């Protein structure tokens, strides 16, 4: 779900005139951000299951 939204956001930013370097940096950081969110979610749900 993240990648389609990111592509939509990049197209809007391109139309708004954001410099290409900024868009490239954001796209390059997408896998890092996605991995971080998934890792945090896994740890939080694991902790919640162990507490129950």
mmCIF entry with sequence, helices, sheets and N, C-alpha, C, O atoms, coordinates in Angstrom:
data_MODEL
# 
_entry.id   MODEL 
# 
_entity.id                         1 
_entity.type                       polymer 
_entity.pdbx_number_of_molecules   1 
# 
_entity_poly.entity_id                      1 
_entity_poly.type                           'polypeptide(L)' 
_entity_poly.nstd_linkage                   no 
_entity_poly.nstd_monomer                   no 
_entity_poly.pdbx_seq_one_letter_code       
;(UNK)(UNK)(UNK)(UNK)(UNK)(UNK)(UNK)(UNK)(UNK)(UNK)(UNK)(UNK)(UNK)(UNK)(UNK)(UNK)
(UNK)(UNK)(UNK)(UNK)(UNK)(UNK)(UNK)(UNK)(UNK)(UNK)(UNK)(UNK)(UNK)(UNK)(UNK)(UNK)
(UNK)(UNK)(UNK)(UNK)(UNK)(UNK)(UNK)(UNK)(UNK)(UNK)(UNK)(UNK)(UNK)(UNK)(UNK)(UNK)
(UNK)(UNK)(UNK)(UNK)
;
_entity_poly.pdbx_seq_one_letter_code_can   XXXXXXXXXXXXXXXXXXXXXXXXXXXXXXXXXXXXXXXXXXXXXXXXXXXX 
_entity_poly.pdbx_strand_id                 A 
# 
loop_
_entity_poly_seq.entity_id 
_entity_poly_seq.num 
_entity_poly_seq.mon_id 
_entity_poly_seq.hetero 
1 1  UNK n 
1 2  UNK n 
1 3  UNK n 
1 4  UNK n 
1 5  UNK n 
1 6  UNK n 
1 7  UNK n 
1 8  UNK n 
1 9  UNK n 
1 10 UNK n 
1 11 UNK n 
1 12 UNK n 
1 13 UNK n 
1 14 UNK n 
1 15 UNK n 
1 16 UNK n 
1 17 UNK n 
1 18 UNK n 
1 19 UNK n 
1 20 UNK n 
1 21 UNK n 
1 22 UNK n 
1 23 UNK n 
1 24 UNK n 
1 25 UNK n 
1 26 UNK n 
1 27 UNK n 
1 28 UNK n 
1 29 UNK n 
1 30 UNK n 
1 31 UNK n 
1 32 UNK n 
1 33 UNK n 
1 34 UNK n 
1 35 UNK n 
1 36 UNK n 
1 37 UNK n 
1 38 UNK n 
1 39 UNK n 
1 40 UNK n 
1 41 UNK n 
1 42 UNK n 
1 43 UNK n 
1 44 UNK n 
1 45 UNK n 
1 46 UNK n 
1 47 UNK n 
1 48 UNK n 
1 49 UNK n 
1 50 UNK n 
1 51 UNK n 
1 52 UNK n 
# 
_struct_asym.id          A 
_struct_asym.entity_id   1 
# 
loop_
_struct_conf.conf_type_id 
_struct_conf.id 
_struct_conf.pdbx_PDB_helix_id 
_struct_conf.beg_label_comp_id 
_struct_conf.beg_label_asym_id 
_struct_conf.beg_label_seq_id 
_struct_conf.pdbx_beg_PDB_ins_code 
_struct_conf.end_label_comp_id 
_struct_conf.end_label_asym_id 
_struct_conf.end_label_seq_id 
_struct_conf.pdbx_end_PDB_ins_code 
_struct_conf.beg_auth_comp_id 
_struct_conf.beg_auth_asym_id 
_struct_conf.beg_auth_seq_id 
_struct_conf.end_auth_comp_id 
_struct_conf.end_auth_asym_id 
_struct_conf.end_auth_seq_id 
_struct_conf.pdbx_PDB_helix_class 
_struct_conf.details 
_struct_conf.pdbx_PDB_helix_length 
HELX_P HELX_P1 AA1 UNK A 2  ? UNK A 16 ? UNK A 2  UNK A 16 1 ? 15 
HELX_P HELX_P2 AA2 UNK A 20 ? UNK A 51 ? UNK A 20 UNK A 51 1 ? 32 
# 
_struct_conf_type.id          HELX_P 
_struct_conf_type.criteria    ? 
_struct_conf_type.reference   ? 
# 
loop_
_atom_site.group_PDB 
_atom_site.id 
_atom_site.type_symbol 
_atom_site.label_atom_id 
_atom_site.label_alt_id 
_atom_site.label_comp_id 
_atom_site.label_asym_id 
_atom_site.label_entity_id 
_atom_site.label_seq_id 
_atom_site.pdbx_PDB_ins_code 
_atom_site.Cartn_x 
_atom_site.Cartn_y 
_atom_site.Cartn_z 
_atom_site.occupancy 
_atom_site.B_iso_or_equiv 
_atom_site.pdbx_formal_charge 
_atom_site.auth_seq_id 
_atom_site.auth_comp_id 
_atom_site.auth_asym_id 
_atom_site.auth_atom_id 
_atom_site.pdbx_PDB_model_num 
ATOM 1   N N  . UNK A 1 1  ? 0.809  -1.202  0.000   1.00 0.00 ? 1  UNK A N  1 
ATOM 2   C CA . UNK A 1 1  ? 0.000  0.000   0.000   1.00 0.00 ? 1  UNK A CA 1 
ATOM 3   C C  . UNK A 1 1  ? 0.855  1.270   0.000   1.00 0.00 ? 1  UNK A C  1 
ATOM 4   O O  . UNK A 1 1  ? 0.382  2.333   -0.403  1.00 0.00 ? 1  UNK A O  1 
ATOM 5   N N  . UNK A 1 2  ? 2.073  1.170   0.435   1.00 0.00 ? 2  UNK A N  1 
ATOM 6   C CA . UNK A 1 2  ? 2.910  2.367   0.544   1.00 0.00 ? 2  UNK A CA 1 
ATOM 7   C C  . UNK A 1 2  ? 3.399  2.827   -0.830  1.00 0.00 ? 2  UNK A C  1 
ATOM 8   O O  . UNK A 1 2  ? 3.395  4.024   -1.120  1.00 0.00 ? 2  UNK A O  1 
ATOM 9   N N  . UNK A 1 3  ? 3.812  1.903   -1.661  1.00 0.00 ? 3  UNK A N  1 
ATOM 10  C CA . UNK A 1 3  ? 4.409  2.284   -2.946  1.00 0.00 ? 3  UNK A CA 1 
ATOM 11  C C  . UNK A 1 3  ? 3.415  3.000   -3.862  1.00 0.00 ? 3  UNK A C  1 
ATOM 12  O O  . UNK A 1 3  ? 3.783  4.022   -4.442  1.00 0.00 ? 3  UNK A O  1 
ATOM 13  N N  . UNK A 1 4  ? 2.168  2.522   -4.027  1.00 0.00 ? 4  UNK A N  1 
ATOM 14  C CA . UNK A 1 4  ? 1.239  3.295   -4.873  1.00 0.00 ? 4  UNK A CA 1 
ATOM 15  C C  . UNK A 1 4  ? 1.013  4.717   -4.353  1.00 0.00 ? 4  UNK A C  1 
ATOM 16  O O  . UNK A 1 4  ? 0.944  5.664   -5.136  1.00 0.00 ? 4  UNK A O  1 
ATOM 17  N N  . UNK A 1 5  ? 0.900  4.864   -3.036  1.00 0.00 ? 5  UNK A N  1 
ATOM 18  C CA . UNK A 1 5  ? 0.733  6.205   -2.478  1.00 0.00 ? 5  UNK A CA 1 
ATOM 19  C C  . UNK A 1 5  ? 1.976  7.053   -2.746  1.00 0.00 ? 5  UNK A C  1 
ATOM 20  O O  . UNK A 1 5  ? 1.862  8.234   -3.076  1.00 0.00 ? 5  UNK A O  1 
ATOM 21  N N  . UNK A 1 6  ? 3.144  6.466   -2.606  1.00 0.00 ? 6  UNK A N  1 
ATOM 22  C CA . UNK A 1 6  ? 4.382  7.208   -2.843  1.00 0.00 ? 6  UNK A CA 1 
ATOM 23  C C  . UNK A 1 6  ? 4.478  7.670   -4.292  1.00 0.00 ? 6  UNK A C  1 
ATOM 24  O O  . UNK A 1 6  ? 4.894  8.796   -4.562  1.00 0.00 ? 6  UNK A O  1 
ATOM 25  N N  . UNK A 1 7  ? 4.095  6.806   -5.216  1.00 0.00 ? 7  UNK A N  1 
ATOM 26  C CA . UNK A 1 7  ? 4.123  7.206   -6.627  1.00 0.00 ? 7  UNK A CA 1 
ATOM 27  C C  . UNK A 1 7  ? 3.130  8.326   -6.900  1.00 0.00 ? 7  UNK A C  1 
ATOM 28  O O  . UNK A 1 7  ? 3.422  9.243   -7.668  1.00 0.00 ? 7  UNK A O  1 
ATOM 29  N N  . UNK A 1 8  ? 1.958  8.257   -6.275  1.00 0.00 ? 8  UNK A N  1 
ATOM 30  C CA . UNK A 1 8  ? 0.965  9.317   -6.418  1.00 0.00 ? 8  UNK A CA 1 
ATOM 31  C C  . UNK A 1 8  ? 1.520  10.624  -5.860  1.00 0.00 ? 8  UNK A C  1 
ATOM 32  O O  . UNK A 1 8  ? 1.394  11.674  -6.490  1.00 0.00 ? 8  UNK A O  1 
ATOM 33  N N  . UNK A 1 9  ? 2.136  10.561  -4.676  1.00 0.00 ? 9  UNK A N  1 
ATOM 34  C CA . UNK A 1 9  ? 2.696  11.758  -4.051  1.00 0.00 ? 9  UNK A CA 1 
ATOM 35  C C  . UNK A 1 9  ? 3.820  12.339  -4.902  1.00 0.00 ? 9  UNK A C  1 
ATOM 36  O O  . UNK A 1 9  ? 3.919  13.557  -5.050  1.00 0.00 ? 9  UNK A O  1 
ATOM 37  N N  . UNK A 1 10 ? 4.666  11.476  -5.462  1.00 0.00 ? 10 UNK A N  1 
ATOM 38  C CA . UNK A 1 10 ? 5.760  11.969  -6.314  1.00 0.00 ? 10 UNK A CA 1 
ATOM 39  C C  . UNK A 1 10 ? 5.231  12.680  -7.550  1.00 0.00 ? 10 UNK A C  1 
ATOM 40  O O  . UNK A 1 10 ? 5.801  13.683  -7.979  1.00 0.00 ? 10 UNK A O  1 
ATOM 41  N N  . UNK A 1 11 ? 4.147  12.171  -8.127  1.00 0.00 ? 11 UNK A N  1 
ATOM 42  C CA . UNK A 1 11 ? 3.585  12.850  -9.306  1.00 0.00 ? 11 UNK A CA 1 
ATOM 43  C C  . UNK A 1 11 ? 3.042  14.221  -8.931  1.00 0.00 ? 11 UNK A C  1 
ATOM 44  O O  . UNK A 1 11 ? 3.179  15.167  -9.707  1.00 0.00 ? 11 UNK A O  1 
ATOM 45  N N  . UNK A 1 12 ? 2.434  14.348  -7.769  1.00 0.00 ? 12 UNK A N  1 
ATOM 46  C CA . UNK A 1 12 ? 1.939  15.648  -7.320  1.00 0.00 ? 12 UNK A CA 1 
ATOM 47  C C  . UNK A 1 12 ? 3.095  16.602  -7.017  1.00 0.00 ? 12 UNK A C  1 
ATOM 48  O O  . UNK A 1 12 ? 3.021  17.791  -7.330  1.00 0.00 ? 12 UNK A O  1 
ATOM 49  N N  . UNK A 1 13 ? 4.142  16.089  -6.419  1.00 0.00 ? 13 UNK A N  1 
ATOM 50  C CA . UNK A 1 13 ? 5.306  16.928  -6.128  1.00 0.00 ? 13 UNK A CA 1 
ATOM 51  C C  . UNK A 1 13 ? 5.991  17.373  -7.409  1.00 0.00 ? 13 UNK A C  1 
ATOM 52  O O  . UNK A 1 13 ? 6.484  18.497  -7.494  1.00 0.00 ? 13 UNK A O  1 
ATOM 53  N N  . UNK A 1 14 ? 6.023  16.499  -8.403  1.00 0.00 ? 14 UNK A N  1 
ATOM 54  C CA . UNK A 1 14 ? 6.629  16.867  -9.689  1.00 0.00 ? 14 UNK A CA 1 
ATOM 55  C C  . UNK A 1 14 ? 5.841  18.021  -10.302 1.00 0.00 ? 14 UNK A C  1 
ATOM 56  O O  . UNK A 1 14 ? 6.426  18.979  -10.806 1.00 0.00 ? 14 UNK A O  1 
ATOM 57  N N  . UNK A 1 15 ? 4.502  17.927  -10.258 1.00 0.00 ? 15 UNK A N  1 
ATOM 58  C CA . UNK A 1 15 ? 3.668  19.003  -10.806 1.00 0.00 ? 15 UNK A CA 1 
ATOM 59  C C  . UNK A 1 15 ? 3.831  20.300  -10.018 1.00 0.00 ? 15 UNK A C  1 
ATOM 60  O O  . UNK A 1 15 ? 3.668  21.387  -10.571 1.00 0.00 ? 15 UNK A O  1 
ATOM 61  N N  . UNK A 1 16 ? 4.149  20.192  -8.740  1.00 0.00 ? 16 UNK A N  1 
ATOM 62  C CA . UNK A 1 16 ? 4.336  21.376  -7.896  1.00 0.00 ? 16 UNK A CA 1 
ATOM 63  C C  . UNK A 1 16 ? 5.708  22.010  -8.093  1.00 0.00 ? 16 UNK A C  1 
ATOM 64  O O  . UNK A 1 16 ? 5.962  23.109  -7.600  1.00 0.00 ? 16 UNK A O  1 
ATOM 65  N N  . UNK A 1 17 ? 6.594  21.320  -8.813  1.00 0.00 ? 17 UNK A N  1 
ATOM 66  C CA . UNK A 1 17 ? 7.899  21.890  -9.117  1.00 0.00 ? 17 UNK A CA 1 
ATOM 67  C C  . UNK A 1 17 ? 9.012  21.532  -8.140  1.00 0.00 ? 17 UNK A C  1 
ATOM 68  O O  . UNK A 1 17 ? 10.029 22.222  -8.090  1.00 0.00 ? 17 UNK A O  1 
ATOM 69  N N  . UNK A 1 18 ? 8.838  20.472  -7.369  1.00 0.00 ? 18 UNK A N  1 
ATOM 70  C CA . UNK A 1 18 ? 9.890  20.044  -6.450  1.00 0.00 ? 18 UNK A CA 1 
ATOM 71  C C  . UNK A 1 18 ? 11.100 19.570  -7.258  1.00 0.00 ? 18 UNK A C  1 
ATOM 72  O O  . UNK A 1 18 ? 10.932 18.866  -8.254  1.00 0.00 ? 18 UNK A O  1 
ATOM 73  N N  . UNK A 1 19 ? 12.309 19.942  -6.849  1.00 0.00 ? 19 UNK A N  1 
ATOM 74  C CA . UNK A 1 19 ? 13.504 19.538  -7.600  1.00 0.00 ? 19 UNK A CA 1 
ATOM 75  C C  . UNK A 1 19 ? 13.637 18.011  -7.683  1.00 0.00 ? 19 UNK A C  1 
ATOM 76  O O  . UNK A 1 19 ? 13.317 17.313  -6.721  1.00 0.00 ? 19 UNK A O  1 
ATOM 77  N N  . UNK A 1 20 ? 14.104 17.492  -8.816  1.00 0.00 ? 20 UNK A N  1 
ATOM 78  C CA . UNK A 1 20 ? 14.236 16.035  -8.985  1.00 0.00 ? 20 UNK A CA 1 
ATOM 79  C C  . UNK A 1 20 ? 15.129 15.372  -7.939  1.00 0.00 ? 20 UNK A C  1 
ATOM 80  O O  . UNK A 1 20 ? 14.880 14.223  -7.574  1.00 0.00 ? 20 UNK A O  1 
ATOM 81  N N  . UNK A 1 21 ? 16.151 16.051  -7.450  1.00 0.00 ? 21 UNK A N  1 
ATOM 82  C CA . UNK A 1 21 ? 17.039 15.446  -6.452  1.00 0.00 ? 21 UNK A CA 1 
ATOM 83  C C  . UNK A 1 21 ? 16.273 15.120  -5.170  1.00 0.00 ? 21 UNK A C  1 
ATOM 84  O O  . UNK A 1 21 ? 16.517 14.086  -4.547  1.00 0.00 ? 21 UNK A O  1 
ATOM 85  N N  . UNK A 1 22 ? 15.365 15.982  -4.783  1.00 0.00 ? 22 UNK A N  1 
ATOM 86  C CA . UNK A 1 22 ? 14.566 15.736  -3.582  1.00 0.00 ? 22 UNK A CA 1 
ATOM 87  C C  . UNK A 1 22 ? 13.671 14.523  -3.769  1.00 0.00 ? 22 UNK A C  1 
ATOM 88  O O  . UNK A 1 22 ? 13.518 13.716  -2.852  1.00 0.00 ? 22 UNK A O  1 
ATOM 89  N N  . UNK A 1 23 ? 13.085 14.390  -4.939  1.00 0.00 ? 23 UNK A N  1 
ATOM 90  C CA . UNK A 1 23 ? 12.212 13.242  -5.222  1.00 0.00 ? 23 UNK A CA 1 
ATOM 91  C C  . UNK A 1 23 ? 13.032 11.960  -5.205  1.00 0.00 ? 23 UNK A C  1 
ATOM 92  O O  . UNK A 1 23 ? 12.579 10.944  -4.676  1.00 0.00 ? 23 UNK A O  1 
ATOM 93  N N  . UNK A 1 24 ? 14.223 11.993  -5.772  1.00 0.00 ? 24 UNK A N  1 
ATOM 94  C CA . UNK A 1 24 ? 15.063 10.797  -5.827  1.00 0.00 ? 24 UNK A CA 1 
ATOM 95  C C  . UNK A 1 24 ? 15.483 10.363  -4.423  1.00 0.00 ? 24 UNK A C  1 
ATOM 96  O O  . UNK A 1 24 ? 15.510 9.169   -4.124  1.00 0.00 ? 24 UNK A O  1 
ATOM 97  N N  . UNK A 1 25 ? 15.803 11.310  -3.581  1.00 0.00 ? 25 UNK A N  1 
ATOM 98  C CA . UNK A 1 25 ? 16.185 10.984  -2.208  1.00 0.00 ? 25 UNK A CA 1 
ATOM 99  C C  . UNK A 1 25 ? 15.014 10.334  -1.472  1.00 0.00 ? 25 UNK A C  1 
ATOM 100 O O  . UNK A 1 25 ? 15.193 9.339   -0.769  1.00 0.00 ? 25 UNK A O  1 
ATOM 101 N N  . UNK A 1 26 ? 13.851 10.883  -1.630  1.00 0.00 ? 26 UNK A N  1 
ATOM 102 C CA . UNK A 1 26 ? 12.669 10.305  -0.987  1.00 0.00 ? 26 UNK A CA 1 
ATOM 103 C C  . UNK A 1 26 ? 12.400 8.896   -1.463  1.00 0.00 ? 26 UNK A C  1 
ATOM 104 O O  . UNK A 1 26 ? 12.070 8.020   -0.664  1.00 0.00 ? 26 UNK A O  1 
ATOM 105 N N  . UNK A 1 27 ? 12.536 8.672   -2.743  1.00 0.00 ? 27 UNK A N  1 
ATOM 106 C CA . UNK A 1 27 ? 12.315 7.333   -3.298  1.00 0.00 ? 27 UNK A CA 1 
ATOM 107 C C  . UNK A 1 27 ? 13.403 6.369   -2.832  1.00 0.00 ? 27 UNK A C  1 
ATOM 108 O O  . UNK A 1 27 ? 13.125 5.194   -2.595  1.00 0.00 ? 27 UNK A O  1 
ATOM 109 N N  . UNK A 1 28 ? 14.629 6.849   -2.700  1.00 0.00 ? 28 UNK A N  1 
ATOM 110 C CA . UNK A 1 28 ? 15.722 5.999   -2.231  1.00 0.00 ? 28 UNK A CA 1 
ATOM 111 C C  . UNK A 1 28 ? 15.540 5.599   -0.766  1.00 0.00 ? 28 UNK A C  1 
ATOM 112 O O  . UNK A 1 28 ? 15.954 4.510   -0.369  1.00 0.00 ? 28 UNK A O  1 
ATOM 113 N N  . UNK A 1 29 ? 14.930 6.462   0.034   1.00 0.00 ? 29 UNK A N  1 
ATOM 114 C CA . UNK A 1 29 ? 14.725 6.176   1.450   1.00 0.00 ? 29 UNK A CA 1 
ATOM 115 C C  . UNK A 1 29 ? 13.468 5.350   1.716   1.00 0.00 ? 29 UNK A C  1 
ATOM 116 O O  . UNK A 1 29 ? 13.253 4.905   2.843   1.00 0.00 ? 29 UNK A O  1 
ATOM 117 N N  . UNK A 1 30 ? 12.640 5.139   0.701   1.00 0.00 ? 30 UNK A N  1 
ATOM 118 C CA . UNK A 1 30 ? 11.395 4.399   0.879   1.00 0.00 ? 30 UNK A CA 1 
ATOM 119 C C  . UNK A 1 30 ? 11.607 2.989   1.431   1.00 0.00 ? 30 UNK A C  1 
ATOM 120 O O  . UNK A 1 30 ? 10.902 2.617   2.369   1.00 0.00 ? 30 UNK A O  1 
ATOM 121 N N  . UNK A 1 31 ? 12.533 2.181   0.909   1.00 0.00 ? 31 UNK A N  1 
ATOM 122 C CA . UNK A 1 31 ? 12.721 0.840   1.488   1.00 0.00 ? 31 UNK A CA 1 
ATOM 123 C C  . UNK A 1 31 ? 13.161 0.882   2.951   1.00 0.00 ? 31 UNK A C  1 
ATOM 124 O O  . UNK A 1 31 ? 12.741 0.039   3.744   1.00 0.00 ? 31 UNK A O  1 
ATOM 125 N N  . UNK A 1 32 ? 13.988 1.837   3.311   1.00 0.00 ? 32 UNK A N  1 
ATOM 126 C CA . UNK A 1 32 ? 14.422 1.965   4.696   1.00 0.00 ? 32 UNK A CA 1 
ATOM 127 C C  . UNK A 1 32 ? 13.236 2.305   5.604   1.00 0.00 ? 32 UNK A C  1 
ATOM 128 O O  . UNK A 1 32 ? 13.074 1.717   6.673   1.00 0.00 ? 32 UNK A O  1 
ATOM 129 N N  . UNK A 1 33 ? 12.421 3.248   5.171   1.00 0.00 ? 33 UNK A N  1 
ATOM 130 C CA . UNK A 1 33 ? 11.257 3.637   5.972   1.00 0.00 ? 33 UNK A CA 1 
ATOM 131 C C  . UNK A 1 33 ? 10.268 2.489   6.088   1.00 0.00 ? 33 UNK A C  1 
ATOM 132 O O  . UNK A 1 33 ? 9.726  2.248   7.167   1.00 0.00 ? 33 UNK A O  1 
ATOM 133 N N  . UNK A 1 34 ? 10.029 1.784   5.004   1.00 0.00 ? 34 UNK A N  1 
ATOM 134 C CA . UNK A 1 34 ? 9.090  0.662   5.027   1.00 0.00 ? 34 UNK A CA 1 
ATOM 135 C C  . UNK A 1 34 ? 9.598  -0.446  5.939   1.00 0.00 ? 34 UNK A C  1 
ATOM 136 O O  . UNK A 1 34 ? 8.826  -0.999  6.721   1.00 0.00 ? 34 UNK A O  1 
ATOM 137 N N  . UNK A 1 35 ? 10.857 -0.773  5.854   1.00 0.00 ? 35 UNK A N  1 
ATOM 138 C CA . UNK A 1 35 ? 11.434 -1.804  6.710   1.00 0.00 ? 35 UNK A CA 1 
ATOM 139 C C  . UNK A 1 35 ? 11.371 -1.425  8.177   1.00 0.00 ? 35 UNK A C  1 
ATOM 140 O O  . UNK A 1 35 ? 11.092 -2.268  9.029   1.00 0.00 ? 35 UNK A O  1 
ATOM 141 N N  . UNK A 1 36 ? 11.630 -0.167  8.472   1.00 0.00 ? 36 UNK A N  1 
ATOM 142 C CA . UNK A 1 36 ? 11.585 0.296   9.856   1.00 0.00 ? 36 UNK A CA 1 
ATOM 143 C C  . UNK A 1 36 ? 10.179 0.193   10.428  1.00 0.00 ? 36 UNK A C  1 
ATOM 144 O O  . UNK A 1 36 ? 9.998  -0.262  11.558  1.00 0.00 ? 36 UNK A O  1 
ATOM 145 N N  . UNK A 1 37 ? 9.196  0.607   9.663   1.00 0.00 ? 37 UNK A N  1 
ATOM 146 C CA . UNK A 1 37 ? 7.807  0.549   10.133  1.00 0.00 ? 37 UNK A CA 1 
ATOM 147 C C  . UNK A 1 37 ? 7.373  -0.896  10.352  1.00 0.00 ? 37 UNK A C  1 
ATOM 148 O O  . UNK A 1 37 ? 6.716  -1.202  11.347  1.00 0.00 ? 37 UNK A O  1 
ATOM 149 N N  . UNK A 1 38 ? 7.731  -1.774  9.443   1.00 0.00 ? 38 UNK A N  1 
ATOM 150 C CA . UNK A 1 38 ? 7.344  -3.180  9.585   1.00 0.00 ? 38 UNK A CA 1 
ATOM 151 C C  . UNK A 1 38 ? 8.041  -3.825  10.790  1.00 0.00 ? 38 UNK A C  1 
ATOM 152 O O  . UNK A 1 38 ? 7.430  -4.617  11.508  1.00 0.00 ? 38 UNK A O  1 
ATOM 153 N N  . UNK A 1 39 ? 9.295  -3.496  11.009  1.00 0.00 ? 39 UNK A N  1 
ATOM 154 C CA . UNK A 1 39 ? 10.013 -4.037  12.165  1.00 0.00 ? 39 UNK A CA 1 
ATOM 155 C C  . UNK A 1 39 ? 9.398  -3.558  13.470  1.00 0.00 ? 39 UNK A C  1 
ATOM 156 O O  . UNK A 1 39 ? 9.212  -4.345  14.399  1.00 0.00 ? 39 UNK A O  1 
ATOM 157 N N  . UNK A 1 40 ? 9.083  -2.278  13.543  1.00 0.00 ? 40 UNK A N  1 
ATOM 158 C CA . UNK A 1 40 ? 8.451  -1.749  14.752  1.00 0.00 ? 40 UNK A CA 1 
ATOM 159 C C  . UNK A 1 40 ? 7.089  -2.392  14.995  1.00 0.00 ? 40 UNK A C  1 
ATOM 160 O O  . UNK A 1 40 ? 6.755  -2.730  16.131  1.00 0.00 ? 40 UNK A O  1 
ATOM 161 N N  . UNK A 1 41 ? 6.313  -2.561  13.947  1.00 0.00 ? 41 UNK A N  1 
ATOM 162 C CA . UNK A 1 41 ? 4.996  -3.181  14.096  1.00 0.00 ? 41 UNK A CA 1 
ATOM 163 C C  . UNK A 1 41 ? 5.129  -4.623  14.576  1.00 0.00 ? 41 UNK A C  1 
ATOM 164 O O  . UNK A 1 41 ? 4.358  -5.066  15.428  1.00 0.00 ? 41 UNK A O  1 
ATOM 165 N N  . UNK A 1 42 ? 6.086  -5.346  14.044  1.00 0.00 ? 42 UNK A N  1 
ATOM 166 C CA . UNK A 1 42 ? 6.292  -6.734  14.460  1.00 0.00 ? 42 UNK A CA 1 
ATOM 167 C C  . UNK A 1 42 ? 6.673  -6.806  15.935  1.00 0.00 ? 42 UNK A C  1 
ATOM 168 O O  . UNK A 1 42 ? 6.156  -7.642  16.676  1.00 0.00 ? 42 UNK A O  1 
ATOM 169 N N  . UNK A 1 43 ? 7.575  -5.930  16.354  1.00 0.00 ? 43 UNK A N  1 
ATOM 170 C CA . UNK A 1 43 ? 8.006  -5.942  17.763  1.00 0.00 ? 43 UNK A CA 1 
ATOM 171 C C  . UNK A 1 43 ? 6.875  -5.535  18.702  1.00 0.00 ? 43 UNK A C  1 
ATOM 172 O O  . UNK A 1 43 ? 6.719  -6.114  19.776  1.00 0.00 ? 43 UNK A O  1 
ATOM 173 N N  . UNK A 1 44 ? 6.096  -4.551  18.303  1.00 0.00 ? 44 UNK A N  1 
ATOM 174 C CA . UNK A 1 44 ? 4.989  -4.102  19.150  1.00 0.00 ? 44 UNK A CA 1 
ATOM 175 C C  . UNK A 1 44 ? 3.910  -5.179  19.277  1.00 0.00 ? 44 UNK A C  1 
ATOM 176 O O  . UNK A 1 44 ? 3.374  -5.399  20.363  1.00 0.00 ? 44 UNK A O  1 
ATOM 177 N N  . UNK A 1 45 ? 3.597  -5.845  18.174  1.00 0.00 ? 45 UNK A N  1 
ATOM 178 C CA . UNK A 1 45 ? 2.564  -6.882  18.247  1.00 0.00 ? 45 UNK A CA 1 
ATOM 179 C C  . UNK A 1 45 ? 3.075  -8.106  18.989  1.00 0.00 ? 45 UNK A C  1 
ATOM 180 O O  . UNK A 1 45 ? 2.302  -8.773  19.677  1.00 0.00 ? 45 UNK A O  1 
ATOM 181 N N  . UNK A 1 46 ? 4.366  -8.417  18.864  1.00 0.00 ? 46 UNK A N  1 
ATOM 182 C CA . UNK A 1 46 ? 4.937  -9.535  19.590  1.00 0.00 ? 46 UNK A CA 1 
ATOM 183 C C  . UNK A 1 46 ? 4.870  -9.260  21.098  1.00 0.00 ? 46 UNK A C  1 
ATOM 184 O O  . UNK A 1 46 ? 4.521  -10.149 21.876  1.00 0.00 ? 46 UNK A O  1 
ATOM 185 N N  . UNK A 1 47 ? 5.198  -8.049  21.503  1.00 0.00 ? 47 UNK A N  1 
ATOM 186 C CA . UNK A 1 47 ? 5.143  -7.658  22.918  1.00 0.00 ? 47 UNK A CA 1 
ATOM 187 C C  . UNK A 1 47 ? 3.720  -7.740  23.435  1.00 0.00 ? 47 UNK A C  1 
ATOM 188 O O  . UNK A 1 47 ? 3.499  -8.202  24.554  1.00 0.00 ? 47 UNK A O  1 
ATOM 189 N N  . UNK A 1 48 ? 2.748  -7.301  22.643  1.00 0.00 ? 48 UNK A N  1 
ATOM 190 C CA . UNK A 1 48 ? 1.357  -7.336  23.062  1.00 0.00 ? 48 UNK A CA 1 
ATOM 191 C C  . UNK A 1 48 ? 0.860  -8.778  23.222  1.00 0.00 ? 48 UNK A C  1 
ATOM 192 O O  . UNK A 1 48 ? 0.098  -9.076  24.142  1.00 0.00 ? 48 UNK A O  1 
ATOM 193 N N  . UNK A 1 49 ? 1.289  -9.663  22.332  1.00 0.00 ? 49 UNK A N  1 
ATOM 194 C CA . UNK A 1 49 ? 0.875  -11.066 22.426  1.00 0.00 ? 49 UNK A CA 1 
ATOM 195 C C  . UNK A 1 49 ? 1.494  -11.739 23.646  1.00 0.00 ? 49 UNK A C  1 
ATOM 196 O O  . UNK A 1 49 ? 0.838  -12.545 24.305  1.00 0.00 ? 49 UNK A O  1 
ATOM 197 N N  . UNK A 1 50 ? 2.733  -11.422 23.949  1.00 0.00 ? 50 UNK A N  1 
ATOM 198 C CA . UNK A 1 50 ? 3.402  -12.037 25.099  1.00 0.00 ? 50 UNK A CA 1 
ATOM 199 C C  . UNK A 1 50 ? 2.792  -11.548 26.413  1.00 0.00 ? 50 UNK A C  1 
ATOM 200 O O  . UNK A 1 50 ? 2.753  -12.300 27.387  1.00 0.00 ? 50 UNK A O  1 
ATOM 201 N N  . UNK A 1 51 ? 2.321  -10.311 26.455  1.00 0.00 ? 51 UNK A N  1 
ATOM 202 C CA . UNK A 1 51 ? 1.734  -9.755  27.671  1.00 0.00 ? 51 UNK A CA 1 
ATOM 203 C C  . UNK A 1 51 ? 0.350  -10.335 27.947  1.00 0.00 ? 51 UNK A C  1 
ATOM 204 O O  . UNK A 1 51 ? -0.089 -10.393 29.096  1.00 0.00 ? 51 UNK A O  1 
ATOM 205 N N  . UNK A 1 52 ? -0.335 -10.764 26.885  1.00 0.00 ? 52 UNK A N  1 
ATOM 206 C CA . UNK A 1 52 ? -1.718 -11.270 27.052  1.00 0.00 ? 52 UNK A CA 1 
ATOM 207 C C  . UNK A 1 52 ? -1.750 -12.680 27.590  1.00 0.00 ? 52 UNK A C  1 
ATOM 208 O O  . UNK A 1 52 ? -2.827 -13.242 27.784  1.00 0.00 ? 52 UNK A O  1 
# 
